Amino acid sequence: MSLLFSPVAVGPLEARNRAWVSPMCQYSCEEQDGMPNDWHREHLASFARGGAGLVMTEAAAVVPEGRISPQDAGIWDDAQAEAWAPIAARIRAHGAVPAMQLAHAGRKASTYREWSGRGTVPESEGGWQTVGAGSEPFGRYAPPRALASDEVAQLPQAFADAARRAVAAGFEALEVHAAHGYLLHQFLSPITNSRSDEWGPDASGLSTRLLRLVVEAVREAAPEVALMVRLSATDWVEGGIDTARTIEHVRVAAAAGADWFDLSSGGLDPRQEIPLGPGYQVHFARDVRAATGAKVNAVGLIDEPTHAEQLLADGDADAVMLARAWLRNPHWALAAEAALDGVPDASVWPPQYRRARQA
């Protein structure tokens, strides 16, 4: 029996398999109001129809200024939740777990989408003043405004309110985005957090207070759903986050109520040097899993079914998340199952596809 196509418990629920869809920004909320549309419905439902076990939305901003670009999705008001509801329903109807990533881009917000320009969008074109743990910019982006202590204290409530809306919209799993150089990551890393208030590093050099309070707030707001946290396991820059720090971050978040961890890397500092290659981030998942016993998924150029199967067999992770592979083939799981010949229950496939399974 294929491990990739065996069910797995994710907090209080079960995913039908371990081939999951990573959050992928689409920059396609054309009205610049964070509202998902037909594109998001078709894009996300296609992966569920194609056999994914869990389908996660792109980063949904918990406040307007938390968007990466003006065209990013949001979950900061009830109208957005209503627009997300039929999308979550379509994912669930096709047998996958509908999941939403909750995010705040911090100093990396208000940027042009890839095909529209580079750098920070000025206010005259729909951009806004960005905020961060400090006032240092990311590369050539516009400098952020350092959040005041009382403003930081309001962030857990913003994530909690977004979580309630996501659950009301029908999402069964949530992910707190604390990776890729976005706001929560900016507070976690010693490269970007040199604050001297209660949100800065503690006596041990860790700065996990905001992460802990956000996870606790989301868990309290959404006690019945699976709760995941995405972390950058290294900044790929000397003096930044490393695996030892990440293990502590995982322990703090798990104690605060997180069920599962999504181990990625980088995104905080333009000086990063990343050794790209198939499975280049898998060892982070393996090390965290071994040190903490936490449930983890592996990400990072995992495209081949046999590769995904092997890393599960080796105990490196409990599930895998793919991105580009799903974009190339929204029915990646159907093709992977044919290659591995390991799905124990054919009923997970739409009847229209069963002939293809047997071809």
N, C-alpha and C positions, 0 to 999 in steps of 0.2 A: 504494500500500500504506500502510495506517495505521501510523504510528510507535507509537501507543499499543498496538497489537496485534501488534507485532513482538517477537521474542524478544530478551533481553538477558542478557549474562553478568554474574553477581553472584559475584565471586571465582571459585572453582573450579566453579561450577555455572551452569546457565542457567534463567532464568524464562521461561515461555512468552509472557508479555506484560509490559507496564509499568504495568498497573493493579493496584495493591497495596492491601492492607488495613492501615491503621494499627493500632497497639496501642490497645485501648479497654478500660479497666477496667470490669468487670462487678459487682464487689462481691457476688459470689454464692457464695463458699465458705462455706456456711451453718454448717458445723461449726467454723468459726474455726480451722482447722488448715492453711490454705493448700492444701487438696486440691481440684483441679478435679473437676467432676462432669458429669452429663448435660447441664446447661445449656451448659457450655463446649464440649462435643463438638458439640452441635447448632448452636450459635451460630457456631463457627469453621468447621465443615464446610460450612455453608450458603454461605459466601463462596467456598470452593474449588469447590463444585458450581456456583456461579453464574459461574465463569470467571475469578476473580482469578489473577494470576500468582504472587503471594506473599501468604501469610496469616500475620500476626504475632499471637501471643498478647498478652494484656494483660501489664502489668508483673508479672513473677514475682520475688518477693523472694528474695534470696540468703541472707538470715538472717531469723528470725521478726520481729525488731524493725525490719526494713526494709519491712514492709508499709505501704501507705498507710492501710488500714483493717483491722480484725480479719477482715473477710470477703474480703480480697485473696488472690490465688493466690500460691503459693510454689514454690520448687525447691531448698529447703535440705535435703531428706532424700530417701532412695531411694524411700520409699513414694509421695511426690509424683511422682517420675519415672515410676514404674510407672503411676500414674493418668493422666499426660500421654501415655504411649505410644500408646494407641489413638486419641487425638485427633490426634496427629501422623500416624498411619497413615491416618486418614480424609482429612486434608488432602491428603496425598501421593497417595492413591488417586484423588482427583478431579483430579489433574494440577497442583496448585499446590505451591509450595515451602513447607514448614512451617517457620516461624521463631518464635523465642522471644526476648522482651525480658527482659534480666536487670537487676534494679533494686534500689536501696535508697533509701527515701524520706527518710531523715535526719530533719530537724526537722519535716518535713511528714507524718510517720508518725502512727499511732494516732489517726486522725480518724474521725468518724462517716461512714458512707456517706450519700449525698445524701438518701435518703428516711427516714433514721433519726434525723437530728439535725444539729447544726452544731458545729464546733470539735473539741477534743481529747477522746477517749474516756478517762475516768478508769480507773485500774487496777481499781476496784471493779466496772466494767462490761466488763472484758476488755481494757482498754488497757494501756499500758506507758510507761515513761520513754523519751522520744525522745533521740536523739543528733544531733550536728551538727559542722560545722567549728568553730563557736563556740557561745556560750550565748545569743545573741539569738534570741528567738522569731520565728516567721513570723506577723505580724499579732497576732491575739488567741489564737493557739494557745499551749499550755503551753510554757514555756521548755525547750529541749533541754539535755542535758548535753554539754559540749564533749568530744569524743573525745581521750583521751590519745595521745601520739605512738605508743606501741607498739600501741594499738588500731587506729589508722589503718593501721599497717604490716600488720595482719592482713587488711585488706579485699581486697587483690588475691587472696589465697588463697580467700576466701569466694566471689568471683566465679568463680575458676577451678574450684572444686569444683562450683558450680552449672552451669557450662558443661559439665563432664564428664557430669553427670546429664542435662542437656538433650540432649546428643548420644546418650547411651545410650537416651533415650526416643524417638529418631528425628528430632529436629529437625536440619535441614540448613543453617539460617542462624541466627545469634545477633546480638542487638543489645545493646550496652552503653548503658544509659540514663544520659546525662550532661546532661539537660535538665530544664526545667520546675520548677526550684527544689528538686530532690531532691539527695541527698547529694553525688554527684560534681559536680553543678553548684554546690553550695554551696562546694566547694573551688576551683572554677574562677573564681568571680566575686569581684572586689575588694570588692563590697558585703558579702559574708558571710565572706570569708577575710582576716582581719587577723592570722593566726597568726605568731608569731616563730620557730617551730621549722622543721624541714626540710620541713614540709607547707604552709608559708606562701609568699607571693610571693618570687620570686627577684630578682636584681639588675635584671632587665628589667621587673619588675612582673607577670610571669606566674606562675601557680601550677598548673602542668600535671603535676607529678610523680605525683600519685595517678592521674590519668587515664592517663598513660603506663604505669604499672606494672599497672593493671587491664587495659588492652588487651593488654599483653605477656603477662600471666598467662592471660587467656582464649585468646589465640592459641596459646600453648604447650599449653594443656589441650585445645584443639580445633583442631588444625592443618588438618583436612580440610574444614572448613565455611566458608561465607561469614560474614564478620565485619563488622557494621555498628556505627556509633556515632550515637546521637541527641544533637544539641547544640541548645541555645538560642542562636541567633545574635545575639540582643540581649536585654538585661534590660528594655528600654523604660524605663529609669531612668538619669538622668545619673550618670556615674561607674561604671556597670556594664559588662558585656560589650557590645562592639560588633562590627561586622563585621571590623575589623582584628584584634581579639583572636581571633575565631572562626577566621579564616584560620590563625593560629598554632596554635590548638587542633587544627585539622584536620591540619596538617603534622606535629604531634607524634604524633597518633593513627595517621596513615598510616605513619609511620616505625616505629611499634610493632606494625604488622600489620593495621590496619583496611583493609577492601576498599571500603567504601561509607559515605556519610554522609547522615544523615537530618536536614535542617535545619528546625528549628522555632524557637520563641522564647518568651520570657517565663516566668512562673511563679515567679520567685524573690522578688519584692518586691511587696507589696500596693499600692505607689504607682504601679505600671506603668500606662501609658496606651497602649492598643493600638488602632490604627486599623483595625478589622475591615472586611473586604470580600473579595470573591472574589479569591483568589490573593494575599492581603496579605503572605504570607511568601515568595513565589516569588523575589523579588529576592535573598534571602539565598542560595538555592541557586545562582542565576545568578552572583553575585559570587564565591562560593567555588569554583565550577567553573572560572570564568575565571582566578582567581588561582592555583589549585593543580593543575588538571587532574584532580582527584578525581572519582570517580563519585558523583553526588548524586541524591536525590529531593526533590521539592517537596511541601509540605503546606500546608494552610490554606484551607478553604472552596473547594476545587476540586471542584465538583459536576457540571459540564456536560462531556459528552464532547468537544465542540468546543474548549472551553477547555483541557482536558488535552492534546488533540492539538496545539493551537497552541503551548503552552509547550514541548512536546518539539520541535516543528518549529523553534522559535526558538532552540533550544539552551540553554534556561534550566535544564534538568534532564535526567537520564537515565531517570527513572521518576517516577510520581506516587503518593502515598499519600492515600487517602480514608478518612474515618471515618463521618460522619453519612450520607453518600450510600449507603454499604453498609447501614447500619442501616435506612434507609428502603426500600431495595430490595436484598436479598442477591444478586439477579441483575443488579446494575448493569452488569456487563461485557457480558452478553448484550444488554441494551438499548443500551449504548454502541456495541457492534459493529454493531447494526442501524442506528443513526444514522449511523455513519461508513462502514459497508459496506467494512470493510477487513481482516477476518481472512483471512490467506492459507491457513489450514489448518483446515477445518471439524472435523477429528477431535478438536480440543481440547474440543468440546462433547459432553456426554452424548448418546447417540442419542435419548433421550426428548425432547430439546430441539431437535433439528435441524428439526423441522417449524416450530417457533416462529421459528427463524432465517429461514425462507423465507417466513413469512407477511407 
